[in-house]
Structures are given as structure tokens and as C-alpha cells.
Amino acid sequence: MMKVSIGVPVYNVEAYLRQCLNSIMEQTFTDFEVIMVDDGSTDNSFSICQEYVAKDNRFKLIHQENKGLAGARNTCIKNMHGEYITWIDSDDKVKPDYLEKLLQVQEETDAQIINCVRHDIKNGIEYYYDYTPLYKDLKRIELSGRDALRGVLFDRYSIIALWGTLIDRKLYKGWFCSQGVKFEDADNKFKLYLRTNKVALVPEQLYGYRQRNGSIMGNAIRQKTFLEELKVTKDLIHFIEKYIYYMEVANIDVEEEHLHILEYIDAISTYRATMIENEEDKQLYFEYINKYKEKLKRYWNM
């Protein structure tokens, strides 16, 4: 059994794919496999993946009809054999010591989940951030899974995404991504926190997150009408309700957390409303949000 399985879902990313796969090939830690799932790409992505399979036997390629990012992740999981699992999105890239440093922290802490933080890539330029407001003196933080879960909603430690994380394979038993919704990685990470012995948070910017117009998140922020925005908001509500469910499973069902969830809904809906041009549509949007908040308050007897 190799040490690490790297999942790389691929869909129409020919402009960035070689940078991603090269960053994996250049890892200082070498005992890994790469499971690339081409999710019905219509550009040259599949052919590029084939190049890497031909020159490095650690790279495996699976082609499937388009099932979306969650469907590609589920196929990756079924074909992974490593002791640990990490995800690298096919338009992103990682530092050469990405695996080495995450594995080093795992050995030092015995944590089953190890998170690093990201830097951004915009128009080919890498931007690095000051994480001291989140990580005092840029020191590593160790949390219980329960405490990590409580910090996820407002992304208190910048660990909400599935990528940039090394996770013990045992935690993935019976795990799958919800297909047909956005934010599939974050809302399915909740379950992993409840299964872990410990979460180690590393304030090193080892993961390069590319911001581009054609990405899922890029498409998500360009809605114009109430009905268009409603599609994204319903996925956000799905995300919130998954969070509420796992909070209740963990018996974190206190008034303070309910207030945090309502604050989160206020913050995210205010942000989403700025993307609606028509004032009448904005009013409809806030009416929808307020009705949903009232529904939650009734559920919590607030």
C-alpha cells in the first residue's frame, strides 16, 4: 500500500492542467498514487492526462460521462488505495513540499486530519496572505473534531474546503459526495470531523488556489436575477442544513450556535444580494431568506 492517494477531478482545464500535474510530479515526497478522473471533458484535458500516465506509472486515469465534481470525487474514492487521501483540484497547484510537510505534521501530532492554508493565483500571479489574525504567531493549532466543526461555518481557520487537507483513509469509509449541488466538498467534510481523533491546522500556504471565471465558484458569483440567484441559495441552504444536522449529531445544539447560524445566513445573503441587479428581485430574495430564517427559529423554538 502506498502512503498517499491524490484525487484530481478533471473537467475542461487544459489551460492549467499541466501546471497542476507538474506540481504533483515535483513533490519531494514520492510514495503516492494519483487518481485522475476525467469527467467528460470536451477540450484537450483527457489527452493531457494520458501524457502523464505514459511518463509516470503513479498516475492513473479514469474517463466517465459528466457527473459533476462530486461524481468525479466519488469515482476517485472508489479507486484509491493509499493510507492517506488528499485532493488537488485540476486548475490549482501545490508547493513541492506539500505532501512532505503535511505528513511530517501527521507524524508529530498523530492527527487524522491535517489542514494547510492557501495562497491565491490570479491571472498567473501568486498572492500570499497574512494569516496571523487566524493563527497567532503563525503557530500550528490542534483541535478536536468537534471544535473544528464549530469553527467551520464562518471558516474561522480557513479550512472549509476539501482540498489542502491530508486525511486518514479510514475516515472515508462509507463516505461520498452529494451530487447535483454546489459546495459539495465543504458540506461532506463535516462528517469527517466527527470521525477524527484530532485536527491539526498548519498556517503554511502550501496550496495554490486559482481564481478564474470558468470555475464552479466563478460561475456561482455571476447570478443576475432572483430565479438565477435562488438556485445558488438553495445549494447554500442545503449546505447549512447539513451543518445543522452534524451539529445535532455531535450534540452541539445550543442557543449560541443557533445565533451563529442565523448570523451566517445574514452575512451570506447580504453578500449574495449584491449580485442581483433588479431591486424588485432583491426584495423577493430577502423575503425568501427571511421566511427560511423564521422556519429555523420555529424548529429551534426561538
Secondary structure, 3 states (H helix, E strand, C coil): CCCEEEEEEECCCCCCHHHHHHHHHCCCCCCEEEEEEEECCCCCHHHHHHHHHHHCCCEEEEEECCCHHHHHHHHHHHCCCCCEEEECCCCCEECCCHHHHHHHHHHHHCCCEEEEEEEEEECCEEECCCCCCCCHHHCCEEECHHHHHHCCCCCCCCCCCCCCEEEEHHHHCCCCCCCCCCCHHHHHHHHHHHHCCCEEEEEEEEEEEEECCCCHHHHHCCCCCHHHHHHHHHHHHHHHHHHHHHHHHCCCCCHHHHHHHHHHHHHHHHHHHCCCCCHHHHHHHHHHHHHHHHHHHHHHCC
